[in-house]
Amino acid sequence: MNFPDEAGETLPRLYFVKALEQLKAKINPSAFNLGIVTDSHFDEGTWRTQAYRSLKNLNNILYIQNDLDAIAALGDNVDSEHKDKSINIRNLERYCERFSQGSNSNKFIVRGNHDAGTLIWDTTNEGNKVFEKDILTGAEQLAIFKKYLDQNGKVYDTEGQYHYKDFHEKKIRLVIIDTLDNSMATNANGTLKYTDQWIHGLREQQLKWISEKALGTLPEDYHVIMATHVPVQPDGIEPGEIKNGDLLKQLISAFVSKTSTTLVSALEDYTVNLSVDFSNRNESNFIGFFAGHRHAEYFYTPDQMGGFYSTVLDCAFVRDDSKIGTVQEDAFVVVSVDTENRKVTMLGFGRESSREYSY
């Protein structure tokens, strides 16, 4: 589907071009290079008066796409602040159509907590106001993702947005997980018991898939990147932000340490009882966990996370109007992985910081 009002609108605003060229010059073509953009919050005609800028600013990361192996959009791609569901659908289609532009077909996307459009129906988290018919469900979003983005080589579960793809030449597996994997249980009045805006979570089926498929089938000589919307963070930081987020951290730690563990949760509608066993692995090459959601940067080390790095990225959304018209209006990162030397170089654009670490 083409939108005539945006025909030809695929070039960056001119004030970004010099910095984009400088970024391109830093990218090591022999490494695995993943571009990540998150929290664009694209919308029009709402209280976020600058949200419209995010669609054209998506052109910035697309400008360097031929120097990247893949690009991932990690949720809150659109803001969905309209009670008219058709507007939210069209905006997500516009975002995905724009994201699909160009010759690099390795584009990945997952939902955030805003994309479904639940906030406009329940702004104060009363918990009994949102009907499924009024929002973009995970399945409806996934159908739009699949309509616009190439699916070649992507491995999904029987349902759900979470998936992975192997990049055989560089021996990398990119795993996209869904931290808005919420139960669709309803209240007595028919409203959703759990809404993406306020509730984030992982259920047993996805945790089992991560254990048995995404990590369990990883070739010994491959290295794995995991990315999603809501971050996993050290104990004590936003505790309970993701229902069963502690189990995801426990699962990754078991993979990294090549041990076995049992994941157990008694949370209503999110119960888990799952044994995982990585003790037969010789190698567990976990590059890092990447997410957004917090609209700020945080960087957590293996000592804090139980054996792996977790990076929280800044938002692409214009969160400071004083930065409009400057490179700092935008934020995204290129994660450059040198598997031979086990080194990650993060090349930040705009407000995003650059950093390096060895895993």
C-alpha positions as CSV (number, residue, x, y, z in Angstrom):
1,M,0.0,0.0,0.0
2,N,1.3,3.4,-0.9
3,F,0.4,6.7,0.8
4,P,0.5,9.5,-1.8
5,D,1.0,12.2,0.8
6,E,4.4,10.6,1.5
7,A,5.5,9.8,-2.0
8,G,9.3,10.3,-2.3
9,E,9.6,11.1,1.4
10,T,12.3,8.6,2.1
11,L,15.3,10.9,2.4
12,P,16.5,12.3,5.8
13,R,16.1,15.9,6.7
14,L,19.2,17.7,5.5
15,Y,20.6,18.5,8.9
16,F,21.1,14.8,9.6
17,V,23.1,13.9,6.5
18,K,26.6,15.0,7.5
19,A,26.3,13.0,10.8
20,L,24.9,10.0,9.0
21,E,27.8,10.0,6.6
22,Q,30.2,10.2,9.5
23,L,28.5,7.2,11.1
24,K,28.6,5.2,7.9
25,A,32.4,5.8,7.8
26,K,32.8,4.1,11.2
27,I,31.0,0.9,10.4
28,N,33.2,-2.1,10.1
29,P,31.9,-4.2,7.2
30,S,33.6,-7.4,8.4
31,A,31.6,-7.3,11.7
32,F,27.9,-8.1,12.1
33,N,26.1,-4.8,12.1
34,L,22.7,-4.4,13.6
35,G,20.9,-1.1,13.5
36,I,18.4,-0.6,16.3
37,V,15.7,2.1,16.6
38,T,13.1,2.1,19.4
39,D,10.3,4.1,20.8
40,S,9.5,6.2,17.7
41,H,5.9,6.8,19.0
42,F,4.8,8.0,15.6
43,D,1.3,9.6,15.6
44,E,-0.5,12.7,14.4
45,G,-3.1,15.0,15.9
46,T,-2.5,14.1,19.6
47,W,-1.0,15.7,22.7
48,R,2.5,14.6,21.5
49,T,2.7,17.5,19.1
50,Q,6.1,16.4,17.6
51,A,5.2,12.7,17.2
52,Y,4.6,13.2,13.5
53,R,8.4,13.8,13.0
54,S,9.2,10.2,13.9
55,L,8.1,8.9,10.5
56,K,10.5,11.0,8.5
57,N,13.2,10.5,11.1
58,L,12.9,6.7,10.4
59,N,14.6,7.7,7.2
60,N,17.8,8.3,9.2
61,I,18.5,4.7,10.0
62,L,17.3,3.6,6.6
63,Y,19.9,5.9,5.0
64,I,22.6,3.6,6.3
65,Q,20.8,0.3,5.7
66,N,23.1,-0.9,2.9
67,D,26.0,-0.8,5.5
68,L,24.0,-3.0,7.9
69,D,23.2,-6.7,8.1
70,A,19.9,-6.0,9.7
71,I,17.7,-3.4,11.3
72,A,15.3,-3.9,14.3
73,A,12.5,-1.6,15.5
74,L,11.9,-2.5,19.2
75,G,8.4,-1.3,19.9
76,D,6.3,1.8,20.6
77,N,6.7,2.1,16.9
78,V,3.4,4.1,16.9
79,D,1.7,5.8,19.8
80,S,-1.9,4.7,18.9
81,E,-3.6,7.6,20.8
82,H,-6.9,7.4,18.9
83,K,-10.1,5.8,19.9
84,D,-10.8,5.4,16.1
85,K,-9.0,2.1,15.7
86,S,-8.7,2.6,11.9
87,I,-6.4,5.5,12.4
88,N,-4.1,3.5,14.6
89,I,-4.1,0.7,12.0
90,R,-3.2,3.1,9.3
91,N,-0.4,4.7,11.3
92,L,1.2,1.3,12.0
93,E,0.9,0.4,8.3
94,R,2.5,3.8,7.4
95,Y,5.3,3.1,9.8
96,C,5.9,-0.5,8.5
97,E,5.6,0.6,4.9
98,R,8.3,3.3,5.5
99,F,10.5,0.8,7.4
100,S,10.3,-1.6,4.5
101,Q,11.8,0.8,2.0
102,G,15.2,0.2,0.5
103,S,17.2,-2.8,-0.6
104,N,18.0,-4.3,2.8
105,S,15.2,-6.9,3.4
106,N,16.5,-7.9,6.9
107,K,14.1,-5.8,8.9
108,F,12.7,-6.9,12.3
109,I,9.9,-5.4,14.4
110,V,8.1,-6.1,17.6
111,R,5.4,-4.4,19.6
112,G,5.8,-2.1,22.6
113,N,3.3,-1.2,25.3
114,H,1.8,1.8,23.3
115,D,1.2,0.2,19.9
116,A,-2.0,-1.6,20.8
117,G,-3.8,1.7,21.7
118,T,-5.0,0.7,25.2
119,L,-3.9,4.0,26.9
120,I,-6.6,6.1,25.3
121,W,-9.2,3.9,26.8
122,D,-7.8,3.6,30.3
123,T,-5.5,6.5,31.1
124,T,-5.3,5.9,34.8
125,N,-5.0,2.1,34.8
126,E,-8.4,1.3,36.3
127,G,-8.1,-2.1,34.7
128,N,-11.7,-2.7,33.5
129,K,-12.2,-0.3,30.6
130,V,-10.5,-1.8,27.5
131,F,-12.3,-4.1,25.1
132,E,-10.3,-6.3,22.7
133,K,-12.4,-5.1,19.7
134,D,-11.1,-1.5,20.2
135,I,-7.4,-2.2,20.2
136,L,-4.7,-3.6,17.9
137,T,-4.1,-7.1,19.2
138,G,-0.8,-8.8,19.0
139,A,-2.1,-10.9,16.2
140,E,-3.4,-7.9,14.3
141,Q,0.0,-6.1,14.6
142,L,1.8,-9.2,13.5
143,A,-0.3,-9.5,10.4
144,I,0.7,-5.9,9.5
145,F,4.4,-6.7,10.2
146,K,4.2,-9.7,8.0
147,K,2.4,-7.8,5.2
148,Y,5.2,-5.2,4.9
149,L,8.4,-6.9,6.0
150,D,10.2,-9.8,4.4
151,Q,9.8,-13.0,6.3
152,N,12.6,-15.1,4.6
153,G,14.5,-17.1,7.1
154,K,12.5,-16.0,10.2
155,V,11.5,-18.8,12.5
156,Y,8.4,-18.3,14.6
157,D,6.5,-20.3,17.2
158,T,3.1,-21.6,16.3
159,E,1.8,-18.2,17.4
160,G,3.2,-14.9,18.8
161,Q,5.4,-12.1,17.6
162,Y,8.7,-13.6,18.9
163,H,11.0,-15.1,16.3
164,Y,14.6,-15.5,15.3
165,K,16.8,-15.5,12.2
166,D,20.2,-16.9,11.5
167,F,22.9,-15.0,9.6
168,H,24.9,-17.9,8.5
169,E,27.8,-16.0,6.9
170,K,28.6,-14.3,10.2
171,K,27.3,-17.0,12.5
172,I,24.9,-14.8,14.3
173,R,21.4,-15.6,15.6
174,L,19.1,-12.6,16.2
175,V,16.3,-13.4,18.6
176,I,13.4,-11.0,18.9
177,I,11.3,-11.7,22.0
178,D,7.9,-10.2,23.0
179,T,7.7,-8.6,26.4
180,L,4.0,-7.7,25.8
181,D,3.1,-11.4,25.7
182,N,0.0,-10.8,27.9
183,S,-2.9,-13.1,28.8
184,M,-6.1,-12.2,26.9
185,A,-8.2,-13.1,30.0
186,T,-11.3,-10.9,30.5
187,N,-13.0,-9.4,33.5
188,A,-16.7,-10.0,34.3
189,N,-17.7,-7.0,32.1
190,G,-15.9,-8.4,29.1
191,T,-12.9,-6.0,29.3
192,L,-9.3,-7.1,29.1
193,K,-7.9,-8.1,32.4
194,Y,-4.3,-7.2,31.2
195,T,-3.6,-4.3,28.9
196,D,-0.3,-3.7,27.2
197,Q,0.0,-0.1,28.4
198,W,0.2,-1.0,32.0
199,I,1.0,-4.7,32.1
200,H,4.1,-6.3,30.5
201,G,4.8,-10.0,30.7
202,L,6.1,-13.3,29.4
203,R,4.1,-16.6,29.5
204,E,5.3,-20.1,29.7
205,Q,4.9,-20.9,26.0
206,Q,7.3,-18.2,25.0
207,L,9.8,-19.0,27.7
208,K,9.7,-22.6,26.6
209,W,10.3,-21.6,22.9
210,I,13.3,-19.4,24.0
211,S,14.7,-22.3,25.9
212,E,14.2,-25.1,23.5
213,K,14.3,-23.3,20.1
214,A,15.9,-19.9,20.2
215,L,18.7,-20.9,22.5
216,G,18.3,-24.7,22.6
217,T,19.0,-25.2,18.9
218,L,21.8,-22.6,18.6
219,P,24.8,-24.0,16.9
220,E,27.8,-24.2,19.2
221,D,29.8,-21.8,17.0
222,Y,27.0,-19.2,16.7
223,H,26.7,-16.0,18.8
224,V,23.3,-14.8,19.9
225,I,21.7,-11.3,20.2
226,M,18.4,-10.9,22.1
227,A,16.2,-7.8,21.6
228,T,12.8,-6.7,22.7
229,H,10.8,-3.6,24.0
230,V,10.8,-3.8,27.8
231,P,14.3,-4.4,29.3
232,V,15.5,-7.0,31.7
233,Q,17.3,-5.2,34.5
234,P,19.2,-5.9,37.7
235,D,17.4,-7.0,40.8
236,G,15.8,-4.0,42.5
237,I,15.4,-1.9,39.4
238,E,11.8,-1.6,38.5
239,P,10.9,-4.9,40.2
240,G,7.9,-6.6,38.6
241,E,8.0,-4.4,35.5
242,I,7.8,-7.6,33.4
243,K,5.6,-10.4,34.8
244,N,8.1,-13.3,34.8
245,G,10.9,-11.0,33.7
246,D,13.0,-12.6,36.5
247,L,12.5,-16.0,34.9
248,L,13.8,-14.6,31.6
249,K,16.9,-13.4,33.3
250,Q,17.2,-16.8,35.1
251,L,16.9,-18.5,31.7
252,I,19.6,-16.4,30.0
253,S,21.9,-16.9,33.0
254,A,21.5,-20.7,32.8
255,F,22.3,-20.5,29.1
256,V,25.4,-18.4,29.6
257,S,26.7,-20.6,32.5
258,K,25.7,-23.8,30.7
259,T,23.7,-25.1,33.6
260,S,20.2,-26.4,34.3
261,T,17.5,-24.6,36.3
262,T,13.7,-24.7,36.9
263,L,11.6,-21.7,36.1
264,V,8.6,-21.4,38.4
265,S,5.9,-18.7,38.7
266,A,2.6,-18.8,40.5
267,L,1.4,-15.5,39.0
268,E,-2.3,-15.7,38.1
269,D,-2.7,-16.2,34.3
270,Y,1.1,-16.3,34.0
271,T,2.0,-19.5,35.7
272,V,5.2,-21.2,34.7
273,N,6.7,-24.6,35.6
274,L,9.5,-25.3,33.2
275,S,12.8,-27.1,33.4
276,V,15.6,-25.9,31.2
277,D,19.0,-27.6,30.7
278,F,22.0,-26.2,28.9
279,S,24.5,-28.4,30.7
280,N,25.4,-30.3,27.5
281,R,26.6,-27.2,25.7
282,N,30.2,-26.6,25.0
283,E,29.8,-22.9,24.0
284,S,27.1,-20.4,24.9
285,N,28.0,-17.1,23.1
286,F,25.6,-14.5,24.4
287,I,26.4,-11.1,22.9
288,G,23.9,-9.1,24.8
289,F,20.3,-8.1,25.5
290,F,18.9,-4.9,24.0
291,A,15.7,-3.0,24.7
292,G,14.1,0.4,24.9
293,H,10.9,1.5,26.7
294,R,12.5,3.8,29.3
295,H,13.3,6.7,27.0
296,A,16.8,6.9,28.5
297,E,20.0,5.0,28.4
298,Y,21.1,2.4,31.0
299,F,23.9,-0.1,30.7
300,Y,24.1,-3.1,32.9
301,T,27.1,-5.4,33.3
302,P,27.3,-9.2,33.8
303,D,28.0,-8.7,37.5
304,Q,24.6,-6.9,37.7
305,M,22.7,-9.3,35.4
306,G,23.9,-12.7,36.3
307,G,26.4,-13.2,33.5
308,F,25.3,-11.1,30.6
309,Y,25.2,-7.5,29.3
310,S,21.8,-5.7,29.1
311,T,21.6,-2.3,27.3
312,V,18.6,0.1,27.5
313,L,18.5,2.5,24.5
314,D,17.2,6.0,24.2
315,C,14.0,6.8,22.3
316,A,13.9,7.9,18.7
317,F,10.9,10.1,19.7
318,V,11.6,13.8,20.0
319,R,11.4,14.1,23.8
320,D,13.1,17.5,24.0
321,D,11.6,20.2,21.6
322,S,14.8,22.3,22.0
323,K,16.7,19.6,20.0
324,I,14.5,20.0,17.0
325,G,16.5,20.9,13.9
326,T,19.7,19.3,15.3
327,V,21.1,15.8,15.1
328,Q,20.1,15.3,18.8
329,E,16.4,15.3,17.7
330,D,16.9,11.6,16.9
331,A,18.5,8.6,18.6
332,F,19.4,5.1,17.3
333,V,22.4,2.8,17.5
334,V,24.5,0.5,15.3
335,V,25.5,-2.6,17.3
336,S,28.7,-3.9,15.6
337,V,29.8,-7.4,16.7
338,D,33.3,-8.8,16.2
339,T,32.7,-12.5,17.0
340,E,36.3,-13.5,16.6
341,N,37.4,-11.1,19.3
342,R,34.1,-11.2,21.2
343,K,33.8,-7.4,21.1
344,V,30.7,-5.2,20.8
345,T,31.1,-1.7,19.5
346,M,28.0,0.4,19.8
347,L,27.9,3.4,17.4
348,G,25.4,5.9,18.7
349,F,23.6,8.4,16.5
350,G,22.1,11.7,17.8
351,R,21.4,11.4,21.5
352,E,22.5,7.8,21.6
353,S,25.9,7.1,23.3
354,S,28.7,5.1,21.8
355,R,30.4,2.4,24.0
356,E,32.3,-0.8,23.7
357,Y,32.4,-4.0,25.7
358,S,33.8,-7.5,25.4
359,Y,31.5,-10.5,26.2
